[in-house]
Amino acid sequence: MTPATGAPTLRGAAVGRGIGIGLMYGLFKPRVLGAWRVPASGPVILAVNHSHNIDGPMLMGTAPRPVHFLIKKEAFVGPLDPFLRGIGQLKVDRTTVDRTAITHALGVLGDGGVLGIFPEGTRGEGNFASLRAGLAYFAVRSGAPIVPVAVLGSTERRGRLISALPPLRSRVDVVFGEAFAAQEGVVGGSGRRTRRALDEATVRIQGRLTGHLEQAGRLTGRTG
């Protein structure tokens, strides 16, 4: 399919994955668990906890497939704007209903790609305590399964050389969980899209994400 003007491309995301692999494995020591749980083909949404700025690049460099992330528009400044667009990332305005971002995100899933979302909407505690409805909307609308991802260890310590980053060569755990549908018993995008249905889906999603985060903490010996 020929992408619409400004739409992200798989080739761009593949380049971004290569950059992520080089940077993340060059600077840190990622330990990746459960990557086999990400479907090898077809649309999928990776729902990631978000407590540090490296969480997105870390997932881009450790996921088994190229990822198109929804990223706040504030990050697209100066030379980062063409760079992020070039590696297949999606700019989203969080203050309004960004129809361009929605169209591009659904286009990624419609083309069988991988969409990365921070369902909390912004960087915080990284505990999935407060979810926005966007994740449920994309999952119900597209029928794509959700794979929960826990990034743990990125905020444990500050680096000596660059305090905004974890210590160089420190271990960061990336744990992929079991794929699940946003609406129980519904597959293929045939679910209800009413406000009540999306609210119910959000509650279901939150339960699965927090459950995965707790399990990942026990598995790795970390809590966040």
DOBA-478070 format. One line per field, with one value per residue: residue number from 1; x, y, z of N, C-alpha, C in turn. Coordinates in Angstrom, 3 decimals, decimal comma. Atoms other than C-alpha are relative to their C-alpha. Layout:
// DOBA-478070
resi: [NUM | ...]
n.x: [X | ...]
n.y: [Y | ...]
n.z: [Z | ...]
ca.x: [X | ...]
ca.y: [Y | ...]
ca.z: [Z | ...]
c.x: [X | ...]
c.y: [Y | ...]
c.z: [Z | ...]
END
This chain:
// DOBA-478070
resi: [1 | 2 | 3 | 4 | 5 | 6 | 7 | 8 | 9 | 10 | 11 | 12 | 13 | 14 | 15 | 16 | 17 | 18 | 19 | 20 | 21 | 22 | 23 | 24 | 25 | 26 | 27 | 28 | 29 | 30 | 31 | 32 | 33 | 34 | 35 | 36 | 37 | 38 | 39 | 40 | 41 | 42 | 43 | 44 | 45 | 46 | 47 | 48 | 49 | 50 | 51 | 52 | 53 | 54 | 55 | 56 | 57 | 58 | 59 | 60 | 61 | 62 | 63 | 64 | 65 | 66 | 67 | 68 | 69 | 70 | 71 | 72 | 73 | 74 | 75 | 76 | 77 | 78 | 79 | 80 | 81 | 82 | 83 | 84 | 85 | 86 | 87 | 88 | 89 | 90 | 91 | 92 | 93 | 94 | 95 | 96 | 97 | 98 | 99 | 100 | 101 | 102 | 103 | 104 | 105 | 106 | 107 | 108 | 109 | 110 | 111 | 112 | 113 | 114 | 115 | 116 | 117 | 118 | 119 | 120 | 121 | 122 | 123 | 124 | 125 | 126 | 127 | 128 | 129 | 130 | 131 | 132 | 133 | 134 | 135 | 136 | 137 | 138 | 139 | 140 | 141 | 142 | 143 | 144 | 145 | 146 | 147 | 148 | 149 | 150 | 151 | 152 | 153 | 154 | 155 | 156 | 157 | 158 | 159 | 160 | 161 | 162 | 163 | 164 | 165 | 166 | 167 | 168 | 169 | 170 | 171 | 172 | 173 | 174 | 175 | 176 | 177 | 178 | 179 | 180 | 181 | 182 | 183 | 184 | 185 | 186 | 187 | 188 | 189 | 190 | 191 | 192 | 193 | 194 | 195 | 196 | 197 | 198 | 199 | 200 | 201 | 202 | 203 | 204 | 205 | 206 | 207 | 208 | 209 | 210 | 211 | 212 | 213 | 214 | 215 | 216 | 217 | 218 | 219 | 220 | 221 | 222 | 223 | 224]
n.x: [0,846 | -0,736 | 0,416 | 0,483 | -0,992 | -0,272 | 0,263 | -1,220 | -0,270 | -0,659 | -1,438 | -0,486 | 0,007 | -1,081 | -1,224 | 0,049 | -0,324 | -1,442 | -0,634 | 0,292 | -0,844 | -1,370 | -0,122 | 0,372 | -0,953 | -1,309 | -0,083 | 0,502 | -0,006 | 1,398 | 0,349 | 1,312 | 0,701 | 1,322 | 0,188 | 0,700 | 1,445 | 0,464 | 0,318 | -1,027 | 0,574 | 1,325 | 0,038 | -0,117 | -0,253 | -0,854 | 0,379 | -1,234 | -0,045 | -0,865 | -0,540 | -1,260 | -0,049 | -0,610 | 0,893 | 0,365 | -1,149 | -0,354 | 0,907 | -0,303 | -1,208 | 0,094 | 1,167 | -0,389 | 0,483 | -0,047 | 1,118 | 0,410 | 0,491 | 0,702 | -0,861 | 0,547 | -0,494 | -1,050 | -1,311 | -0,351 | -0,522 | -1,280 | -0,397 | 0,677 | 1,234 | -0,182 | -0,610 | 1,034 | 0,879 | -0,737 | -0,096 | 1,327 | 0,737 | 1,223 | 0,188 | 1,379 | 0,354 | 0,754 | 0,968 | 1,202 | 0,192 | -0,925 | 0,515 | -1,110 | -0,702 | 0,891 | -0,004 | -1,300 | -0,126 | 0,852 | -0,641 | -1,063 | 0,624 | 0,652 | -1,045 | -0,604 | -1,191 | -0,049 | 0,214 | -0,425 | 0,765 | -0,118 | 1,422 | 0,190 | 0,071 | -1,174 | -0,961 | 0,385 | -0,482 | -0,194 | 0,685 | 1,295 | 1,064 | 0,992 | -0,033 | 0,889 | 0,852 | -0,533 | -0,417 | 1,199 | 0,581 | -0,782 | 0,104 | 1,354 | 0,230 | -0,818 | 0,029 | -1,363 | -0,259 | -0,879 | -1,070 | -0,520 | -1,460 | -0,522 | -1,404 | -0,364 | -1,401 | -0,480 | 0,007 | -0,572 | -1,159 | -0,402 | -1,369 | -0,961 | -0,371 | 1,226 | 0,950 | 1,333 | 0,053 | -0,503 | -1,449 | -0,419 | -0,170 | 0,869 | 0,997 | 1,406 | 0,803 | 1,169 | 0,758 | 1,198 | 1,019 | 0,882 | 0,914 | 1,405 | 0,946 | 0,519 | 1,327 | -0,014 | 0,751 | 0,189 | -1,213 | 0,178 | 0,561 | 1,461 | 0,559 | 0,762 | -0,859 | 0,690 | -0,798 | 0,026 | -0,814 | -1,407 | -0,339 | -0,133 | -1,234 | -1,116 | -0,125 | -0,553 | -1,389 | -0,783 | -0,209 | -1,002 | -1,303 | -0,546 | -0,331 | -1,271 | -1,069 | -0,284 | -0,666 | -1,336 | -0,784 | -0,397 | -0,894 | -1,300 | -0,446 | 0,131 | 1,377 | 0,215]
n.y: [-1,190 | -1,247 | -0,772 | -1,352 | -1,016 | -0,146 | 1,229 | 0,738 | 1,140 | 1,134 | -0,147 | -0,959 | 0,630 | 0,984 | -0,781 | -0,378 | 1,190 | 0,196 | -1,018 | 0,349 | 1,145 | -0,468 | -0,887 | 0,612 | 1,045 | -0,625 | -0,801 | 0,713 | 1,458 | 0,444 | 1,412 | 0,095 | 1,222 | 0,208 | -0,643 | 0,945 | -0,189 | -0,967 | 0,711 | -0,187 | -0,758 | -0,541 | -1,183 | 0,202 | -1,216 | 0,177 | -0,957 | -0,079 | -0,927 | -1,124 | -0,729 | -0,646 | -0,357 | 1,031 | 1,153 | 0,159 | 0,517 | 1,338 | 0,965 | 0,033 | 0,783 | 1,368 | 0,699 | 0,847 | -0,592 | -1,470 | -0,584 | -1,385 | -0,537 | -1,274 | -0,834 | -1,340 | -0,944 | -0,831 | 0,601 | -0,233 | -1,361 | -0,130 | 1,131 | 1,231 | 0,140 | 0,859 | 1,278 | 0,892 | 0,357 | 0,873 | 1,369 | 0,597 | -0,292 | -0,768 | -1,165 | -0,118 | -1,137 | 0,578 | -0,966 | 0,013 | 1,233 | -0,148 | 0,922 | 0,447 | 1,045 | 1,166 | 0,602 | 0,648 | 1,147 | 1,060 | 0,436 | 0,931 | 1,277 | 0,520 | 0,574 | 1,141 | -0,430 | -0,024 | -1,328 | -0,123 | -1,004 | -0,180 | -0,205 | -0,987 | -1,287 | -0,821 | 0,632 | -0,149 | 1,078 | 1,205 | 1,123 | 0,194 | -0,353 | -0,865 | 0,245 | -0,744 | 0,895 | 0,166 | 1,375 | 0,810 | -0,379 | 0,582 | 1,456 | 0,403 | -0,414 | 0,783 | 1,427 | 0,465 | 0,427 | -0,842 | 0,680 | -0,886 | -0,014 | -0,667 | -0,415 | -0,129 | -0,280 | -1,236 | -1,119 | 0,410 | -0,835 | -0,989 | 0,155 | -0,986 | -0,909 | -0,660 | 0,314 | 0,217 | 1,367 | 1,015 | 0,188 | 0,717 | 1,450 | 0,565 | 0,917 | -0,399 | 1,169 | -0,216 | 1,244 | 0,054 | 0,879 | 0,735 | -0,817 | 0,163 | -0,863 | -1,081 | 0,405 | 1,442 | 0,790 | -0,735 | -0,081 | -0,489 | -1,342 | 0,036 | -0,363 | -1,234 | -1,182 | -1,025 | -0,510 | 0,974 | 1,144 | -0,396 | -0,117 | 1,360 | 0,538 | -0,650 | 0,645 | 1,333 | -0,181 | -0,428 | 1,172 | 0,866 | -0,669 | -0,043 | 1,379 | 0,325 | -0,760 | 0,672 | 1,262 | -0,336 | -0,391 | 1,219 | 0,770 | -0,659 | -0,476 | -1,455 | -0,466 | -1,154]
n.z: [0,000 | 0,024 | -1,171 | 0,210 | -0,303 | -1,419 | -0,737 | -0,329 | 0,856 | -0,635 | 0,231 | -0,988 | -1,318 | 0,002 | -0,235 | -1,406 | -0,803 | 0,088 | -0,837 | -1,387 | -0,375 | -0,171 | -1,151 | -1,270 | -0,352 | -0,125 | -1,214 | -1,171 | 0,106 | -0,073 | -0,144 | 0,634 | -0,365 | 0,589 | 1,303 | 0,866 | -0,157 | 1,006 | 1,240 | 1,026 | 1,107 | -0,267 | -0,874 | -1,439 | -0,780 | -1,163 | -1,039 | -0,777 | -1,125 | 0,386 | -1,145 | 0,377 | 1,416 | 0,842 | 0,131 | 1,403 | 0,749 | -0,475 | 0,620 | 1,430 | 0,207 | -0,525 | 0,557 | 1,132 | 1,248 | -0,012 | -0,738 | 0,245 | -1,259 | -0,119 | -0,834 | -0,175 | 1,007 | -0,586 | 0,267 | 1,396 | 0,079 | 0,672 | 0,842 | -0,405 | 0,765 | 1,171 | -0,386 | -0,529 | 1,113 | 0,909 | -0,520 | -0,085 | -1,230 | 0,234 | -0,862 | -0,466 | -0,849 | -1,111 | -0,522 | 0,820 | 0,763 | 1,128 | 1,005 | 0,855 | -0,729 | -0,049 | 1,342 | 0,226 | -0,896 | 0,541 | 1,235 | -0,375 | -0,351 | 1,196 | 0,851 | -0,687 | -0,711 | -1,459 | -0,560 | -1,389 | -0,741 | -1,446 | -0,317 | -1,055 | 0,670 | -0,258 | -0,900 | -1,397 | -0,859 | 0,802 | -0,657 | 0,660 | -0,945 | 0,646 | 1,438 | 0,878 | 0,791 | 1,345 | 0,232 | 0,223 | 1,288 | 1,091 | -0,048 | 0,391 | 1,386 | 0,932 | -0,300 | -0,257 | -1,376 | -0,812 | -0,732 | -1,047 | -0,104 | -1,192 | 0,031 | -1,412 | -0,290 | 0,631 | -0,952 | -1,290 | -0,333 | 0,992 | 0,445 | -0,494 | 1,075 | 0,457 | -1,069 | 0,556 | 0,503 | -0,925 | 0,144 | 1,198 | -0,119 | -1,027 | 0,545 | 0,076 | 0,376 | 0,856 | -0,140 | 0,836 | -0,554 | 0,910 | 0,796 | -0,360 | 0,701 | -0,843 | -0,453 | -0,199 | 0,962 | 1,255 | 0,817 | 1,359 | 0,124 | 0,089 | -1,292 | -0,127 | -0,148 | -0,778 | -1,109 | -1,085 | 0,402 | -0,074 | -1,422 | -0,512 | 0,579 | -0,683 | -1,307 | 0,252 | 0,414 | -1,154 | -0,848 | 0,618 | 0,006 | -1,357 | -0,338 | 0,647 | -0,644 | -1,269 | 0,320 | 0,490 | -1,159 | -0,715 | 0,860 | 0,098 | -1,301 | 0,004 | -0,124 | 0,833]
ca.x: [0,000 | 1,272 | 1,325 | -0,603 | 1,344 | 3,027 | 2,013 | 4,633 | 6,313 | 7,467 | 10,850 | 11,230 | 10,264 | 12,756 | 15,493 | 14,360 | 14,584 | 18,146 | 19,097 | 17,379 | 19,263 | 22,589 | 21,973 | 20,254 | 22,607 | 25,577 | 24,759 | 22,953 | 22,496 | 18,876 | 17,482 | 14,520 | 11,985 | 8,983 | 9,626 | 8,234 | 4,807 | 4,635 | 2,783 | 5,227 | 2,857 | -0,370 | -1,471 | -0,552 | -0,509 | 2,334 | 1,105 | 4,121 | 4,490 | 6,289 | 8,532 | 11,632 | 12,449 | 14,436 | 11,426 | 10,342 | 13,803 | 14,431 | 11,320 | 12,168 | 15,551 | 14,319 | 10,968 | 11,148 | 9,361 | 9,614 | 7,389 | 5,491 | 5,065 | 2,476 | 4,645 | 3,543 | 3,923 | 6,160 | 8,957 | 8,878 | 11,030 | 13,937 | 15,893 | 13,989 | 10,871 | 12,133 | 14,159 | 11,196 | 8,992 | 11,709 | 11,893 | 8,155 | 6,969 | 3,589 | 3,081 | -0,010 | -1,567 | -2,749 | -4,835 | -7,433 | -8,877 | -5,983 | -7,682 | -4,472 | -2,719 | -5,751 | -5,832 | -2,115 | -2,276 | -5,217 | -3,341 | -0,368 | -2,655 | -4,611 | -1,352 | -0,531 | 2,042 | 2,984 | 1,665 | 3,382 | 1,342 | 2,038 | -1,524 | -0,955 | -0,629 | 2,518 | 5,613 | 4,852 | 5,091 | 4,922 | 2,415 | -0,595 | -2,609 | -4,380 | -5,213 | -6,622 | -9,267 | -7,091 | -5,656 | -9,106 | -10,323 | -7,480 | -7,754 | -11,547 | -11,600 | -8,802 | -9,340 | -5,591 | -4,444 | -2,690 | 0,674 | 1,534 | 5,163 | 6,939 | 10,172 | 11,848 | 15,074 | 15,255 | 14,618 | 16,473 | 19,667 | 21,003 | 24,133 | 27,275 | 28,151 | 24,599 | 22,218 | 19,171 | 20,014 | 20,471 | 24,133 | 25,941 | 25,983 | 23,329 | 20,673 | 17,181 | 14,552 | 11,947 | 9,217 | 6,567 | 3,284 | 0,580 | -1,447 | -5,121 | -8,222 | -9,591 | -13,091 | -13,485 | -14,553 | -14,348 | -11,793 | -11,306 | -12,608 | -16,264 | -16,714 | -19,021 | -17,599 | -20,019 | -18,631 | -19,757 | -18,104 | -14,841 | -14,946 | -15,463 | -12,624 | -10,359 | -11,080 | -10,344 | -7,130 | -5,974 | -6,459 | -4,398 | -1,628 | -1,270 | -1,335 | 1,482 | 3,507 | 3,212 | 4,201 | 7,148 | 8,283 | 8,256 | 10,004 | 12,838 | 13,013 | 12,016 | 8,935 | 9,403]
ca.y: [0,000 | 3,454 | 5,507 | 8,750 | 11,965 | 12,167 | 8,616 | 6,463 | 3,729 | 0,250 | 0,970 | 3,993 | 1,997 | -0,713 | 1,936 | 3,165 | -0,380 | -0,673 | 2,597 | 1,494 | -1,810 | -0,051 | 2,594 | 0,526 | -2,458 | -0,127 | 2,038 | -0,403 | -4,131 | -4,957 | -8,265 | -9,230 | -11,774 | -13,170 | -11,499 | -14,647 | -13,609 | -10,817 | -12,226 | -12,717 | -11,102 | -9,127 | -6,065 | -5,813 | -3,080 | -2,945 | -1,258 | -0,038 | 1,423 | 4,776 | 6,073 | 7,217 | 8,850 | 5,831 | 3,492 | 4,149 | 3,783 | 0,750 | -0,977 | 0,007 | -1,667 | -4,831 | -5,617 | -8,413 | -6,252 | -2,583 | -0,363 | 2,821 | 4,804 | 7,464 | 10,281 | 13,630 | 16,505 | 18,391 | 15,935 | 16,880 | 19,991 | 21,180 | 18,370 | 15,759 | 16,451 | 15,086 | 12,409 | 10,974 | 11,134 | 9,467 | 6,478 | 5,900 | 7,510 | 9,245 | 12,742 | 13,176 | 16,275 | 15,166 | 18,297 | 17,496 | 14,706 | 14,424 | 12,906 | 12,797 | 10,773 | 8,492 | 7,905 | 7,134 | 4,811 | 2,872 | 2,792 | 1,121 | -1,555 | -1,870 | -2,636 | -5,339 | -3,299 | -2,801 | 0,228 | 1,268 | 3,142 | 4,546 | 4,060 | 6,346 | 9,183 | 10,660 | 9,764 | 9,120 | 6,315 | 3,732 | 1,600 | 1,749 | 3,370 | 5,829 | 4,805 | 6,955 | 5,551 | 5,768 | 2,278 | 0,707 | 2,662 | 1,507 | -2,081 | -2,282 | -0,400 | -2,456 | -5,798 | -5,953 | -7,928 | -6,076 | -7,242 | -5,702 | -4,671 | -3,822 | -1,829 | -2,125 | -0,682 | 2,524 | 4,712 | 2,798 | 4,865 | 7,934 | 7,832 | 9,620 | 11,094 | 11,873 | 12,115 | 12,081 | 8,508 | 5,256 | 4,350 | 3,223 | -0,574 | -0,985 | -3,657 | -2,750 | -5,491 | -5,582 | -8,146 | -8,983 | -10,496 | -12,656 | -11,118 | -10,499 | -8,939 | -5,628 | -7,079 | -10,564 | -13,063 | -10,499 | -10,721 | -9,054 | -5,577 | -6,631 | -5,353 | -2,564 | 0,971 | 2,790 | 4,927 | 2,338 | -0,466 | 1,476 | 2,252 | -1,426 | -2,353 | 0,178 | -1,402 | -4,863 | -3,628 | -1,919 | -5,128 | -7,113 | -4,496 | -4,078 | -7,852 | -8,197 | -5,465 | -7,243 | -10,554 | -8,936 | -7,412 | -10,821 | -12,439 | -9,899 | -9,050 | -5,452 | -3,408 | -0,515]
ca.z: [0,000 | -0,847 | 2,377 | 2,563 | 2,801 | 6,194 | 7,138 | 8,876 | 6,867 | 7,839 | 6,276 | 8,538 | 11,629 | 10,626 | 10,478 | 13,909 | 15,256 | 13,977 | 15,657 | 18,859 | 18,885 | 18,432 | 21,086 | 23,747 | 23,555 | 23,189 | 26,208 | 28,497 | 29,102 | 28,232 | 29,439 | 27,275 | 28,509 | 26,624 | 23,251 | 21,623 | 22,899 | 20,301 | 17,251 | 14,382 | 11,902 | 11,766 | 13,730 | 17,393 | 20,029 | 22,538 | 25,742 | 27,692 | 31,176 | 31,122 | 33,902 | 31,982 | 28,659 | 27,506 | 27,762 | 24,165 | 22,588 | 24,787 | 23,445 | 19,863 | 20,298 | 22,024 | 20,385 | 17,799 | 15,199 | 14,148 | 16,301 | 15,412 | 18,644 | 19,337 | 20,732 | 22,146 | 19,683 | 22,129 | 21,311 | 17,639 | 17,907 | 15,758 | 14,066 | 16,084 | 14,009 | 10,667 | 12,468 | 14,395 | 11,330 | 9,275 | 11,616 | 11,437 | 14,675 | 15,002 | 16,385 | 18,557 | 20,109 | 23,546 | 24,116 | 21,467 | 19,330 | 16,891 | 13,852 | 11,806 | 14,507 | 14,827 | 11,070 | 10,934 | 13,953 | 12,514 | 9,204 | 10,895 | 12,342 | 9,103 | 7,314 | 9,852 | 11,752 | 15,395 | 17,276 | 20,498 | 23,105 | 26,553 | 27,843 | 30,828 | 28,337 | 29,846 | 31,823 | 35,488 | 38,026 | 35,272 | 37,180 | 34,826 | 37,637 | 35,311 | 31,756 | 28,985 | 26,654 | 23,533 | 23,922 | 24,207 | 21,172 | 18,921 | 20,116 | 19,700 | 16,408 | 14,808 | 16,515 | 17,169 | 20,217 | 23,033 | 24,370 | 27,760 | 28,185 | 31,440 | 31,305 | 34,704 | 36,041 | 34,029 | 37,101 | 39,812 | 39,652 | 37,885 | 35,796 | 36,948 | 33,569 | 32,434 | 35,365 | 33,081 | 32,024 | 33,919 | 34,571 | 31,444 | 31,013 | 33,706 | 33,284 | 32,162 | 32,005 | 29,227 | 29,894 | 27,282 | 28,475 | 26,948 | 24,116 | 24,889 | 23,340 | 24,615 | 24,862 | 26,260 | 23,621 | 20,800 | 17,979 | 14,627 | 15,411 | 15,684 | 19,230 | 20,391 | 20,283 | 22,572 | 25,388 | 27,919 | 25,940 | 25,703 | 29,426 | 30,189 | 27,828 | 29,558 | 32,947 | 31,532 | 29,917 | 33,101 | 35,061 | 32,577 | 32,415 | 36,182 | 36,587 | 34,076 | 35,765 | 39,113 | 37,546 | 35,764 | 39,066 | 40,745 | 37,787 | 37,704 | 41,392 | 40,603 | 41,307 | 38,856]
c.x: [0,881 | -0,460 | -0,478 | 1,090 | 0,163 | -0,234 | 1,308 | 0,175 | 0,693 | 1,513 | 0,602 | 0,082 | 1,112 | 1,348 | 0,065 | 0,350 | 1,505 | 0,763 | -0,196 | 0,855 | 1,417 | 0,190 | -0,246 | 0,978 | 1,417 | 0,172 | -0,374 | 0,107 | -1,438 | -0,100 | -1,447 | -0,616 | -1,357 | -0,224 | -0,758 | -1,524 | -0,566 | -0,300 | 1,000 | -0,499 | -1,381 | 0,048 | 0,103 | 0,293 | 0,866 | -0,335 | 1,097 | -0,150 | 1,063 | 0,442 | 1,289 | 0,008 | 0,615 | -0,934 | -0,391 | 1,148 | 0,401 | -0,897 | 0,276 | 1,206 | -0,088 | -1,201 | 0,422 | -0,472 | 0,125 | -1,275 | -0,220 | -0,607 | -0,826 | 0,776 | -0,580 | 0,670 | 1,137 | 1,393 | 0,493 | 0,464 | 1,356 | 0,320 | -0,658 | -1,281 | 0,205 | 0,602 | -1,064 | -0,978 | 0,684 | 0,116 | -1,378 | -0,796 | -1,140 | -0,133 | -1,465 | -0,137 | -0,913 | -1,081 | -1,313 | -0,179 | 0,802 | -0,363 | 1,095 | 0,756 | -0,841 | 0,008 | 1,297 | 0,164 | -0,851 | 0,559 | 1,122 | -0,586 | -0,688 | 0,970 | 0,718 | 1,242 | -0,159 | -0,112 | 0,410 | -0,737 | 0,421 | -1,416 | -0,269 | -0,006 | 1,211 | 0,920 | -0,400 | 0,598 | 0,245 | -0,697 | -1,384 | -1,177 | -1,100 | 0,113 | -0,952 | -0,731 | 0,560 | 0,384 | -1,194 | -0,600 | 0,746 | -0,139 | -1,369 | -0,243 | 0,742 | -0,131 | 1,367 | 0,148 | 0,952 | 1,039 | 0,514 | 1,515 | 0,404 | 1,473 | 0,383 | 1,499 | 0,514 | 0,071 | 0,661 | 1,149 | 0,256 | 1,459 | 0,903 | 0,338 | -1,186 | -1,100 | -1,407 | -0,180 | 0,383 | 1,517 | 0,330 | 0,291 | -0,804 | -1,078 | -1,386 | -0,783 | -1,201 | -0,761 | -1,302 | -0,981 | -0,819 | -0,924 | -1,441 | -0,861 | -0,558 | -1,364 | -0,049 | -0,890 | -0,217 | 1,329 | -0,345 | -0,668 | -1,514 | -0,677 | -0,777 | 0,931 | -0,705 | 0,918 | 0,040 | 0,893 | 1,485 | 0,447 | 0,209 | 1,280 | 1,217 | 0,233 | 0,625 | 1,487 | 0,870 | 0,301 | 1,076 | 1,391 | 0,620 | 0,377 | 1,326 | 1,164 | 0,398 | 0,759 | 1,432 | 0,909 | 0,475 | 1,040 | 1,422 | 0,566 | -0,068 | -1,473 | -0,267 | 1,272]
c.y: [1,239 | 0,874 | 1,377 | 0,989 | 0,146 | -1,257 | -0,729 | -1,197 | -1,100 | 0,102 | 0,961 | -0,615 | -1,044 | 0,687 | 0,409 | -1,167 | -0,250 | 0,995 | -0,326 | -1,160 | 0,469 | 0,832 | -0,726 | -1,101 | 0,547 | 0,726 | -0,781 | -1,517 | -0,503 | -1,510 | -0,134 | -1,356 | -0,050 | 0,646 | -0,901 | 0,152 | 1,041 | -0,766 | 0,342 | 0,807 | 0,499 | 1,157 | -0,354 | 1,351 | -0,364 | 1,105 | 0,013 | 0,948 | 1,071 | 0,791 | 0,738 | 0,258 | -1,074 | -1,174 | -0,259 | -0,522 | -1,408 | -1,051 | -0,110 | -0,886 | -1,438 | -0,777 | -0,813 | 0,524 | 1,526 | 0,580 | 1,455 | 0,522 | 1,257 | 0,842 | 1,409 | 0,985 | 0,870 | -0,556 | 0,304 | 1,451 | -0,015 | -1,196 | -1,318 | -0,238 | -0,881 | -1,359 | -0,984 | -0,417 | -1,014 | -1,421 | -0,551 | 0,269 | 0,979 | 1,138 | 0,111 | 1,215 | -0,520 | 0,921 | -0,001 | -1,371 | 0,152 | -1,016 | -0,493 | -1,135 | -1,279 | -0,733 | -0,748 | -1,241 | -1,174 | -0,526 | -0,988 | -1,376 | -0,631 | -0,653 | -1,165 | 0,348 | -0,007 | 1,444 | -0,016 | 1,129 | 0,015 | 0,299 | 0,978 | 1,423 | 0,876 | -0,754 | 0,270 | -1,101 | -1,285 | -1,220 | -0,284 | 0,388 | 0,837 | -0,135 | 0,925 | -0,988 | -0,294 | -1,424 | -0,889 | 0,301 | -0,671 | -1,516 | -0,479 | 0,314 | -0,902 | -1,500 | -0,568 | -0,469 | 0,973 | -0,884 | 0,971 | -0,114 | 0,771 | 0,298 | 0,334 | 0,261 | 1,300 | 1,169 | -0,345 | 0,900 | 1,003 | -0,205 | 1,096 | 1,024 | 0,807 | -0,370 | -0,282 | -1,423 | -0,983 | -0,137 | -0,801 | -1,466 | -0,594 | -0,852 | 0,604 | -1,209 | 0,427 | -1,319 | 0,097 | -1,013 | -0,699 | 0,967 | -0,265 | 0,979 | 1,042 | -0,344 | -1,518 | -0,708 | 0,676 | 0,084 | 0,643 | 1,344 | 0,053 | 0,430 | 1,307 | 1,173 | 1,129 | 0,469 | -0,998 | -1,193 | 0,327 | 0,151 | -1,385 | -0,648 | 0,587 | -0,631 | -1,386 | 0,099 | 0,359 | -1,176 | -0,908 | 0,629 | 0,034 | -1,401 | -0,416 | 0,710 | -0,654 | -1,308 | 0,243 | 0,408 | -1,202 | -0,787 | 0,569 | 0,436 | 1,503 | 0,364 | 1,223 | 0,658]
c.z: [0,000 | 1,157 | -0,369 | 0,394 | 1,512 | 0,814 | 0,283 | -0,920 | 0,783 | -0,176 | 1,014 | 1,378 | 0,105 | 0,227 | 1,472 | 0,906 | -0,016 | 0,862 | 1,480 | 0,494 | 0,281 | 1,254 | 1,319 | 0,415 | 0,117 | 1,316 | 1,261 | -0,221 | 0,130 | 0,217 | -0,454 | 0,322 | -0,703 | -1,346 | -0,972 | 0,104 | -0,976 | -1,289 | -1,100 | -1,190 | 0,392 | 0,977 | 1,467 | 0,648 | 1,196 | 1,003 | 1,052 | 1,191 | -0,293 | 1,224 | -0,328 | -1,500 | -0,888 | -0,248 | -1,454 | -0,836 | 0,424 | -0,636 | -1,501 | -0,280 | 0,461 | -0,529 | -1,223 | -1,352 | 0,086 | 0,621 | -0,423 | 1,302 | -0,211 | 1,009 | 0,063 | -0,956 | 0,528 | -0,254 | -1,406 | -0,181 | -0,708 | -0,876 | 0,389 | -0,799 | -1,237 | 0,352 | 0,472 | -1,090 | -0,917 | 0,485 | 0,364 | 1,248 | -0,274 | 1,005 | 0,397 | 0,911 | 1,092 | 0,538 | -0,766 | -0,632 | -1,286 | -1,079 | -0,945 | 0,672 | 0,067 | -1,335 | -0,257 | 0,864 | -0,493 | -1,314 | 0,261 | 0,295 | -1,205 | -0,958 | 0,673 | 0,787 | 1,511 | 0,482 | 1,462 | 0,689 | 1,461 | 0,494 | 1,128 | -0,553 | 0,181 | 0,945 | 1,445 | 0,839 | -0,777 | 0,551 | -0,573 | 0,888 | -0,640 | -1,509 | -0,735 | -0,905 | -1,381 | -0,322 | -0,303 | -1,369 | -1,152 | -0,034 | -0,476 | -1,472 | -0,983 | 0,195 | 0,304 | 1,442 | 0,684 | 0,678 | 1,060 | 0,086 | 1,250 | -0,207 | 1,433 | 0,151 | -0,560 | 0,971 | 1,328 | 0,443 | -1,114 | -0,369 | 0,537 | -1,068 | -0,494 | 0,976 | -0,507 | -0,523 | 1,101 | -0,176 | -1,255 | 0,334 | 1,152 | -0,656 | 0,065 | -0,491 | -0,843 | -0,038 | -0,803 | 0,598 | -1,077 | -0,746 | 0,432 | -0,789 | 0,959 | 0,577 | 0,061 | -1,015 | -1,337 | -0,735 | -1,336 | -0,143 | -0,085 | 1,296 | -0,028 | 0,272 | 0,746 | 1,124 | 1,138 | -0,330 | 0,093 | 1,451 | 0,612 | -0,514 | 0,705 | 1,370 | -0,151 | -0,342 | 1,201 | 0,923 | -0,554 | 0,054 | 1,395 | 0,471 | -0,615 | 0,676 | 1,324 | -0,237 | -0,473 | 1,155 | 0,793 | -0,790 | 0,000 | 1,352 | 0,108 | 0,111 | -0,848 | -0,413]
END
